[in-house]
Amino acid sequence: MSARLSDVIDVLEAAYPPQLAQDWDSVGLVCGDPDEVVESVTVAVDATADVVDDVPDRGLLLAHHPLLLRGVDTVAADTAKGALIHRMIRAGKALFTAHTNADSANPGVSDALAETLGLTVEEVLSPIPAGPRLDKWVVFVPAENADAVREAMFGAGAGRIGDYSHCSWSTSGTGQFLPHDGANPAIGTVGTVERVAEDRVEAIAPARARADILAAMRAAHPYEEPAFDIFELAPIPANVGLGRIASLPEPEPLAHFVGRVHDALPATSWGIRAAGDPDAPVSRVAVCGGAGDSLLSTVAAAGVQAYLTADLRHHPADEHRRASDVALIDVAHWASEFPWCVQAAELLRKHFGDALPVRVSAIRTDPWNVERT
């Protein structure tokens, strides 16, 4: 039983598109030959030494956290991470990472967390904009010259919407201007107010094409000083991004919700910490697998009663609670992301069936291992 590594990568990148990764992140294939076969897949949050040893020879380790991320300039075998890479290569093991792209994908890390807690996901907490940044161009041009200006702008990249091109909208009106000394008007004379039948031509365009469209429009426009506006459009959110907003089957007190979290997630020495009124009803919550205090301001405006995440720091949590009624539930980073391992394993099982054995590593990679209360 086996599959080509490249085929497994295709499935993973379709589910967790690499373009969704944060620009500081490192995702994808770390070691392994895409043209070779893998005989199994092991899924884990971290590529620790124990996990690497647990991966069968000629197997793939799918890890959530990158092994090599910041400032790596050596994988020498006498370094901790280099030793793991050498060990994997010698045994024909491959390593693939899906990190912040798995965080933002749909379904992704936070969807798995919500499902484990018995919640129904309603929307993305912090959506990623879909598609390129867009401008709307509004150009005022004499009616007889409108077609020429449109064509020039289309040629420079304006007017595309999905699979359609040459898209624009026009309406007629009256333009007015007064040429002053030094002007060289195409229509009218210096010192006289001129009124001209003009079209208002609108089209959208990628923001990156701004300079090309401006040059093309000016070259085609009959006026010495064309009148035009450029509006930067608000991004359209996609159904991907960090965190999720979800609802409970029935409202329950915060203390009960904390108990739900405790019972659903794997136990850790970190335990479960919460801040808020234990008796306050909770029906709608925000969840974010992994470190989520960067989303506290978003959570405060999300219309939820509680926020579940990991690695909440003292000062951001304190400032949030001073300004917001949204309760906080803080769990171990590893525990909040472990449900994703099950999600990713099921994804691969569904695609490859019996052709490729897939398992979730039973090795706990939470670095915190001593508890005293």
C-alpha positions in Angstrom: 0.0 0.0 0.0 1.5 3.3 -1.0 1.0 6.5 -3.0 3.3 8.9 -4.8 4.3 11.8 -2.5 3.4 14.3 -5.2 -0.2 12.9 -5.2 -0.5 13.3 -1.5 0.9 16.9 -1.8 -1.7 17.7 -4.4 -4.5 16.7 -2.0 -3.0 18.6 0.9 -2.4 21.8 -1.1 -5.9 21.7 -2.5 -7.3 21.5 1.0 -4.8 23.9 2.6 -3.7 26.2 -0.2 -0.2 27.5 0.3 -1.2 31.0 -0.8 -3.3 31.3 2.4 -0.1 31.1 4.5 1.1 34.3 6.3 4.0 35.9 4.6 6.3 35.1 7.5 5.4 31.4 7.5 7.1 28.4 5.9 4.8 25.7 4.6 5.0 22.8 2.2 7.5 20.0 1.6 10.5 20.1 3.9 12.2 16.9 2.9 11.3 14.0 0.6 11.3 13.3 -3.1 7.9 14.1 -4.7 8.5 11.5 -7.4 9.0 8.7 -4.8 6.2 6.8 -3.1 5.3 7.0 0.6 3.9 3.9 2.4 2.0 5.7 5.2 1.1 9.1 6.6 1.4 10.1 10.2 -0.2 13.4 11.3 1.0 15.4 14.3 1.1 19.0 15.6 4.9 19.0 15.9 7.8 17.3 14.3 9.6 16.3 17.5 12.2 13.6 17.8 9.8 11.2 19.3 7.2 11.8 16.6 9.9 11.4 13.9 10.9 8.1 15.4 7.3 7.1 15.4 6.9 7.5 11.7 7.5 4.3 9.8 10.3 4.1 7.3 9.3 5.5 3.9 6.4 7.3 5.6 5.3 10.9 5.4 5.0 13.0 8.5 2.4 15.7 8.1 3.0 18.3 10.8 1.2 21.5 11.6 4.1 23.5 13.0 7.1 24.1 10.8 10.3 22.4 11.8 12.4 25.0 9.9 11.0 28.5 10.1 13.2 31.5 11.1 16.9 32.1 10.4 17.7 28.6 9.4 21.1 28.5 7.6 22.2 24.9 8.4 20.8 21.5 8.8 24.1 20.0 10.0 23.6 16.7 11.8 25.1 18.1 15.0 22.2 20.5 15.4 18.9 19.5 17.0 16.7 20.1 13.9 19.4 19.1 11.4 19.7 15.7 13.2 16.0 15.2 12.6 16.3 16.0 8.9 19.2 13.6 8.5 17.4 10.9 10.4 14.3 11.3 8.2 16.2 11.3 4.9 18.3 8.2 5.9 15.0 6.3 6.6 13.3 7.6 3.4 10.8 9.6 5.5 9.3 12.8 4.2 8.1 15.9 6.1 5.3 18.2 4.9 4.0 21.3 6.9 0.6 22.9 6.7 0.6 25.8 9.2 -1.1 29.1 8.8 -2.6 28.0 5.5 -4.3 25.2 7.5 -5.3 27.9 10.1 -7.1 29.9 7.4 -8.4 27.2 5.1 -12.1 26.1 5.2 -12.4 23.7 6.8 -9.2 24.3 8.8 -7.8 24.3 12.3 -10.5 26.4 13.9 -13.3 24.4 12.2 -11.8 21.2 13.7 -11.7 22.9 17.1 -15.3 24.0 16.9 -16.4 20.5 15.7 -14.7 18.9 18.7 -16.5 21.2 21.0 -19.9 20.4 19.4 -20.3 23.9 18.0 -21.9 25.0 14.7 -19.6 27.3 12.7 -21.5 30.3 11.3 -18.8 32.5 9.8 -15.1 33.3 9.6 -13.8 35.6 12.5 -11.1 37.4 10.5 -11.7 36.8 6.8 -9.0 37.0 4.2 -10.0 39.3 1.2 -10.7 37.4 -1.9 -8.9 38.2 -5.1 -6.6 41.2 -5.9 -7.1 44.8 -4.7 -9.4 46.6 -7.0 -10.0 50.2 -8.0 -13.1 51.8 -9.6 -12.3 54.3 -12.3 -14.7 57.1 -13.1 -13.8 59.2 -16.2 -15.7 62.1 -17.6 -15.3 62.3 -21.4 -17.1 63.9 -24.4 -19.7 61.4 -25.6 -18.1 61.1 -29.1 -14.7 60.1 -27.5 -16.1 57.7 -24.9 -15.6 54.5 -26.9 -11.9 55.4 -27.6 -11.3 56.0 -23.9 -13.0 52.8 -22.9 -11.0 50.8 -25.3 -7.8 52.3 -24.1 -8.6 51.5 -20.5 -9.6 48.0 -21.4 -6.3 47.5 -23.2 -4.5 48.6 -20.1 -6.2 46.1 -17.8 -9.5 47.7 -16.8 -13.0 46.2 -17.2 -12.5 42.5 -16.2 -15.0 40.8 -13.9 -14.4 37.1 -13.6 -14.6 35.5 -17.0 -15.9 38.7 -18.6 -14.0 41.6 -20.2 -14.8 45.0 -21.5 -17.1 45.6 -18.6 -18.1 49.3 -18.0 -21.1 51.5 -17.1 -21.9 54.9 -18.5 -24.4 57.6 -18.1 -24.8 61.0 -19.8 -24.6 64.4 -18.3 -23.2 67.9 -18.8 -19.6 68.8 -18.0 -18.6 72.4 -17.3 -15.2 74.1 -17.2 -13.6 77.5 -17.5 -10.2 77.6 -19.2 -7.7 80.1 -17.7 -4.6 81.8 -19.2 -2.0 79.1 -20.1 -4.6 76.5 -20.9 -4.9 74.9 -24.3 -8.4 73.6 -24.3 -9.5 71.0 -26.9 -13.0 72.4 -26.7 -13.9 76.0 -25.9 -11.8 79.2 -25.4 -9.8 80.7 -22.6 -12.0 83.0 -20.4 -15.3 81.5 -21.4 -17.3 78.9 -19.4 -17.9 75.9 -21.6 -20.6 73.2 -21.2 -20.2 69.9 -23.0 -22.3 66.8 -23.3 -20.2 64.2 -21.6 -20.4 60.5 -20.6 -19.5 59.3 -17.1 -17.6 56.1 -17.8 -17.0 53.6 -14.9 -14.9 50.5 -14.9 -13.1 48.4 -12.3 -9.4 47.4 -12.5 -6.7 45.8 -10.5 -4.9 48.4 -8.3 -1.6 47.2 -9.6 -2.6 48.4 -13.1 -3.2 52.0 -11.9 -0.2 53.6 -13.6 -0.8 51.8 -17.0 -4.5 52.7 -17.0 -3.8 56.3 -16.2 -1.3 56.6 -19.0 -3.7 54.9 -21.5 -6.7 57.0 -20.4 -4.7 60.3 -20.8 -3.4 59.3 -24.2 -6.9 58.5 -25.5 -8.7 61.4 -23.8 -9.2 64.6 -25.9 -8.9 67.0 -23.0 -5.7 68.6 -21.8 -6.8 67.9 -18.2 -9.2 65.0 -18.0 -11.5 64.9 -15.1 -11.5 61.5 -13.4 -11.7 59.7 -10.0 -10.1 56.6 -8.7 -11.8 54.8 -5.8 -10.0 52.1 -3.9 -12.6 49.4 -3.3 -13.1 47.6 0.0 -12.0 44.0 -0.2 -14.6 41.3 -0.5 -14.1 38.8 2.2 -13.6 35.2 1.3 -14.9 32.2 3.3 -11.4 31.7 4.6 -9.3 33.3 7.3 -8.3 33.0 10.9 -10.8 31.9 13.6 -14.4 31.1 13.5 -17.6 32.4 15.0 -19.8 29.5 16.2 -23.0 28.8 18.1 -23.8 26.3 20.9 -26.7 23.9 20.6 -28.3 25.6 23.6 -27.2 28.6 25.7 -25.3 27.5 28.8 -23.5 29.3 31.6 -19.8 30.2 31.0 -18.8 27.7 33.7 -20.5 25.0 31.8 -18.9 26.0 28.6 -15.5 25.9 30.2 -16.4 22.4 31.4 -17.3 21.5 27.8 -13.9 22.6 26.7 -12.2 20.7 29.4 -14.0 17.5 28.6 -13.5 17.8 24.8 -9.9 18.6 24.5 -6.9 16.5 25.4 -5.7 17.1 29.0 -2.6 19.2 29.5 -0.6 20.5 32.4 -1.7 24.0 31.2 -5.3 23.1 31.9 -8.1 25.5 31.1 -8.1 29.1 32.3 -11.1 31.4 31.9 -11.9 35.1 32.7 -15.5 36.2 33.0 -18.7 35.8 35.0 -19.2 32.0 35.6 -23.0 32.4 35.4 -23.2 34.6 32.3 -25.0 32.8 29.5 -23.0 31.8 26.4 -24.7 31.0 23.1 -22.3 32.4 20.5 -18.5 32.1 20.8 -15.4 32.8 18.8 -12.7 30.2 18.5 -9.2 30.3 17.2 -6.8 27.4 17.3 -3.3 28.4 18.3 -2.1 31.7 19.6 -5.1 34.1 19.2 -4.6 37.3 21.2 -3.9 39.3 18.0 -7.7 38.9 17.3 -8.9 40.3 20.6 -10.1 43.6 19.1 -11.9 41.7 16.4 -13.5 39.4 18.9 -14.7 42.4 21.0 -16.8 43.6 18.0 -18.0 40.1 16.8 -21.2 39.8 18.9 -20.0 36.8 20.9 -20.1 36.1 24.6 -16.9 34.2 24.8 -13.6 33.6 23.0 -11.6 30.4 23.1 -8.0 30.4 22.0 -4.5 29.7 23.3 -1.4 31.5 24.6 -3.3 34.6 25.9 -0.8 37.0 27.6 -1.5 38.8 30.8 -1.6 42.4 29.5 -3.7 41.9 26.3 -6.1 39.7 28.3 -6.4 42.3 31.1 -6.9 45.2 28.7 -9.5 43.2 26.8 -11.5 42.4 29.9 -11.4 46.1 31.1 -13.0 47.1 27.7 -15.2 44.2 26.8 -17.7 41.8 28.3 -16.5 39.0 26.1 -15.2 36.2 28.4 -11.9 34.5 27.6 -11.0 30.9 27.7 -7.3 30.1 27.4 -6.2 26.5 26.6 -2.8 25.0 25.7 -1.6 25.7 22.2 -1.1 22.1 21.4 -4.5 21.1 22.7 -6.3 23.7 20.6 -4.7 22.5 17.4 -4.7 18.7 18.0 -8.2 18.3 16.6 -6.8 19.4 13.2 -4.8 16.2 13.1 -8.0 14.2 13.0 -9.4 16.5 10.3 -6.3 16.1 8.1 -6.1 12.4 8.6 -9.8 12.0 7.6 -9.1 14.1 4.5 -6.4 11.8 3.3 -8.3 8.6 4.2 -11.3 9.9 2.2 -9.1 10.5 -0.8 -6.8 7.5 -0.8 -8.9 4.9 1.1 -7.1 1.6 1.7 -4.3 2.5 -0.7 -2.5 4.6 2.0 -2.5 4.0 5.7 -3.1 7.2 7.7 -2.9 7.6 11.4 -2.8 10.4 14.0 0.3 10.2 16.2 -0.6 9.3 19.8 2.6 11.1 21.0 1.8 14.2 23.0 4.0 17.1 21.8 2.8 19.7 24.3 6.1 21.1 25.7 4.6 21.6 29.1 4.7 18.4 31.2 4.9 19.4 34.9 1.7 20.4 36.7 1.3 21.7 40.2 -1.6 23.6 41.5 
